[in-house]
Amino acid sequence: MCDLINSTGDKADQSALPQFDFPAIANGDRKAYASYCDYFYNPTFSIIARFSGIQDPYILCLLTESVFLQLWGNRDDFLQYRGGWLFRTTMRITIRYLKERGHHDRVQKILDVIGEEHISRSIENQINNSHETRKIRNI
């Protein structure tokens, strides 16, 4: 599980994080999911921008929305995978987008930063086969 890092580079105080109703999200509660999305939208957008090098806000918005759509589509797994799931999903979608556009050098830089062990063979297969991430091909 990835630790949250605050703007000074220190581990964030996770007790200060809002409490999300993950069972409600897993059961399809849109209001509970909306508060989760509202809280994590800007940090997710920033992570995609920083790791991908993309500067177009429209593309960044589409990729960010793809992350949250994929999470919602797999909300049954929220209880099991909530630790680090947002980050892993964000990285999978970002890497997929970059691979499809031939930015293999940028993909390698991402893997160098986050560590290849975070992109296991099974996750790499998901990147290549994910229906949700294929939706962003024509951005």
C-alpha positions as CSV (number, residue, x, y, z in Angstrom):
1,M,0.0,0.0,0.0
2,C,1.3,3.4,-0.9
3,D,1.6,6.0,1.9
4,L,0.1,9.4,1.2
5,I,2.7,12.1,0.9
6,N,2.0,15.7,1.7
7,S,3.3,18.8,-0.2
8,T,6.5,18.9,1.9
9,G,7.3,15.3,1.1
10,D,6.5,13.9,4.5
11,K,4.0,11.1,5.1
12,A,0.5,12.7,5.4
13,D,-1.4,12.3,8.6
14,Q,-4.0,9.7,7.4
15,S,-6.2,10.4,10.4
16,A,-6.9,13.8,8.9
17,L,-8.4,12.2,5.8
18,P,-12.2,12.2,5.5
19,Q,-13.9,8.9,6.3
20,F,-15.5,7.4,3.2
21,D,-18.3,4.9,3.3
22,F,-16.7,2.2,1.3
23,P,-19.4,-0.4,1.9
24,A,-22.0,2.2,0.5
25,I,-19.8,2.8,-2.5
26,A,-19.4,-0.9,-3.1
27,N,-23.2,-1.1,-3.0
28,G,-23.7,1.6,-5.6
29,D,-24.3,4.7,-3.4
30,R,-23.7,7.5,-5.9
31,K,-23.6,10.2,-3.2
32,A,-20.9,8.4,-1.2
33,Y,-18.9,7.9,-4.4
34,A,-19.3,11.5,-5.4
35,S,-17.7,12.7,-2.1
36,Y,-14.8,10.2,-2.8
37,C,-14.4,11.6,-6.3
38,D,-14.7,15.2,-5.2
39,Y,-11.9,14.7,-2.6
40,F,-9.5,12.8,-4.9
41,Y,-10.2,14.4,-8.4
42,N,-7.6,17.2,-8.2
43,P,-4.8,15.0,-6.7
44,T,-5.5,12.4,-9.4
45,F,-5.5,15.0,-12.2
46,S,-2.2,16.3,-10.8
47,I,-0.6,12.8,-10.6
48,I,-1.6,12.1,-14.2
49,A,-0.1,15.5,-15.3
50,R,3.1,15.0,-13.4
51,F,3.8,11.4,-14.5
52,S,2.6,11.7,-18.1
53,G,4.0,15.1,-19.0
54,I,0.7,15.9,-20.7
55,Q,-0.1,19.6,-20.6
56,D,-3.5,19.7,-22.4
57,P,-6.1,20.1,-19.6
58,Y,-8.8,18.5,-21.8
59,I,-6.8,15.3,-22.2
60,L,-5.9,15.4,-18.5
61,C,-9.6,15.7,-17.6
62,L,-10.6,12.8,-19.8
63,L,-7.9,10.6,-18.3
64,T,-8.9,11.6,-14.8
65,E,-12.6,10.9,-15.5
66,S,-11.6,7.5,-17.0
67,V,-9.9,6.6,-13.7
68,F,-13.1,7.4,-11.7
69,L,-15.3,5.7,-14.3
70,Q,-13.2,2.5,-14.1
71,L,-13.3,2.6,-10.3
72,W,-17.1,3.0,-10.4
73,G,-17.4,0.2,-12.9
74,N,-15.4,-2.1,-10.5
75,R,-17.0,-0.7,-7.3
76,D,-17.7,-4.3,-6.1
77,D,-14.0,-4.5,-5.4
78,F,-13.8,-1.3,-3.3
79,L,-13.7,-3.1,0.0
80,Q,-11.0,-5.5,-1.1
81,Y,-8.7,-3.1,-3.0
82,R,-9.2,0.3,-1.6
83,G,-5.6,0.6,-0.3
84,G,-3.6,2.0,-3.3
85,W,-6.3,1.1,-5.8
86,L,-6.8,4.7,-6.9
87,F,-3.1,5.1,-7.5
88,R,-2.7,1.8,-9.4
89,T,-5.7,2.5,-11.5
90,T,-4.4,6.0,-12.3
91,M,-1.0,4.6,-13.3
92,R,-2.6,1.8,-15.4
93,I,-4.7,4.3,-17.4
94,T,-1.8,6.8,-17.7
95,I,0.6,4.1,-18.9
96,R,-2.0,2.7,-21.4
97,Y,-2.6,6.1,-22.9
98,L,1.1,6.7,-23.3
99,K,1.8,3.3,-24.7
100,E,-0.9,3.7,-27.3
101,R,0.7,6.9,-28.5
102,G,4.2,5.4,-28.7
103,H,5.6,7.3,-25.7
104,H,7.5,4.3,-24.4
105,D,10.3,6.5,-23.0
106,R,7.8,8.2,-20.8
107,V,6.4,4.9,-19.7
108,Q,9.9,3.7,-18.7
109,K,10.4,6.9,-16.7
110,I,7.2,6.2,-14.8
111,L,8.2,2.6,-14.2
112,D,11.6,3.8,-13.0
113,V,9.9,6.2,-10.5
114,I,7.2,3.9,-9.1
115,G,9.2,0.7,-9.5
116,E,8.5,-2.1,-11.9
117,E,7.3,-4.3,-9.1
118,H,4.1,-2.1,-8.9
119,I,3.4,-3.1,-12.5
120,S,3.3,-6.9,-12.3
121,R,2.7,-9.2,-15.2
122,S,-1.0,-9.5,-14.3
123,I,-1.4,-5.8,-14.1
124,E,0.4,-5.3,-17.4
125,N,-2.0,-7.8,-19.0
126,Q,-4.9,-5.7,-17.6
127,I,-3.4,-2.6,-19.1
128,N,-3.3,-4.3,-22.5
129,N,-6.7,-5.8,-22.3
130,S,-8.8,-3.4,-20.2
131,H,-12.1,-2.4,-21.9
132,E,-12.4,0.8,-19.9
133,T,-8.9,2.1,-20.9
134,R,-9.6,1.3,-24.6
135,K,-12.3,4.0,-24.4
136,I,-9.6,6.7,-24.3
137,R,-7.8,5.7,-27.5
138,N,-9.5,8.3,-29.6
139,I,-8.8,11.3,-27.4
